[in-house]
Amino acid sequence: MLELAVQNLLSPIVLSFVLGLVAAGLRSDLSVPEAVAKGLSIYLLFAIGYKGGVEVAAAGLDWRLALGLLAGAGLSAILPLIAYGLLRAMSRLSSVDAAAVAGHYGSISIVTFVAAGALLQSRGVAYEGWLVAVAATMEAPAILTALWLAQRNASARSAAGVPWREVILNGSIVLLIGAFLIGWATGPAGMAEVEGFLVAPFKGVLCLFLLDMGLVAGRNLARSRSALTVGVVLFGLLMPLVGAVTGLATAWALGLSVGGMAILATLAASASYIAVPAAMRVALPEANPAIYLSLSLGVTFPFNLAVGITLYLAAATWLSGG
């Protein structure tokens, strides 16, 4: 496990994120243009979705896919309840702020998912390609649970305030599912046509994207130190472990491979910093974005990238008897 942790920490992917953090901490003027960052994220989402669809086309439909989709939606709906309870016990956050943060921890970080896949690939560990579809189902349920938690303490808020269109038609979800369907329809033959673009450059593009994420995370932390109390930060480190254990148990019950267990644990341990913040800005404008963005992007994301993914793979290996 120590060897795996060192290998992950010294990988170009993690070091690119660290470079961004350091540059932000030193107040460097290094930046990635917004249009370039958007292009990088579109590439990553399309590539991971397409490859997942090709995997399903090559392997054929599996009964575990349907169960996996149900399990992913269930995890996404339940994890915010756990997160909310922990936050209320560990901090003095208001019910609205706690609900907003909780929604981030039921949803997923697609970049953490991609980083976990890259680590597994470097170790020669395969995983079920259809898990990309499960990842796509783990966005909306968490948002709905978070809004329900907030509504319990704000009776004036109505269902009309729920941003249904933003939840269902969020760009990252549409792109991920759309690319998955294209990959599924075209199969290995289609992949042969675009492999030079979607496979070979993938890790290099991921390095540039994580450089930008490091810059964003570092600058977010610098702006919101006062909002991050000890209890809130500890939650950002504890909740990924709680989510990972829940994800591992679910993956084991589904009979997933070692790689599949590690991936589902990573999904359950991650926190959204794209889809959920966009929805919270519309549905819960009174919630403090400095708290939920700094926690998801500045605390949990680096933890998962540096330590968590390695830990989840080791736990999956142990659980499978390997």
Secondary structure, 3 states (H helix, E strand, C coil): CHHHHHHHHCCHHHHHHHHHHHHHHCCCCCCCCHHHHHHHHHHHHHHHHHHHHHHHHHHCCCHHHHHHHHHHHHHHHHHHHHHHHHHHHHCCCCHHHHHHHHHHHHCCCHHHHHHHHHHHHHCCCCCCCCHHHHHHHCCHHHHHHHHHHHHHCCCCCCHHHCCHHHHHCCHHHHHHHHHHHHHHHHHHHHHHHHHHHHCCCHHHHHHHHHHHHHHHHHHHHHHCHHHCCHHHHHHHHHHHHHHHHHHHHHHHHHCCCHHHHHHHHHHHHCCCCCHHHHHHHHHCCCCCHHHHHHHHHHHHHHHHHHHHHHHHHHHHHHHCCC
